[in-house]
């Protein structure tokens, strides 16, 4: 007698889980090497969470997820995901990630840093370039802290 298709599903699932675990271990190892050079917990966990989402969601745009903190003269960046969001994602299995539509939610996040300038004529801060007025006292603001968490 030949094997039924349903009998091979558990084997495929085990193989898929092994691939996911291997990928996560490789990413973790690579990041551990980098982490020794001062990578933040937020950066590290964001990379792991993005890798986990890519393993769980076909076509996940991992290249569009920013997971690096940089400080520069012209601009700064922080990871799209906050530390609590990354840790939440890492604690979920693929089925729950897909049920919660986390891949779509994370993929739709904009950059976490927004350049804001104070406009003295208006008396408040707004994103740079807003209204065509010249602002003073410009700074980069982590807007991810004020939004609803994508995972909790």
Beta strands, then each sheet from edge to edge (+ up, - down):
strand 1: 70-71
strand 2: 76-77
strand 3: 113-119
strand 4: 124-127
strand 5: 136-142
sheet 1: 1+ 2-
sheet 2: 4+ 3- 5+
end
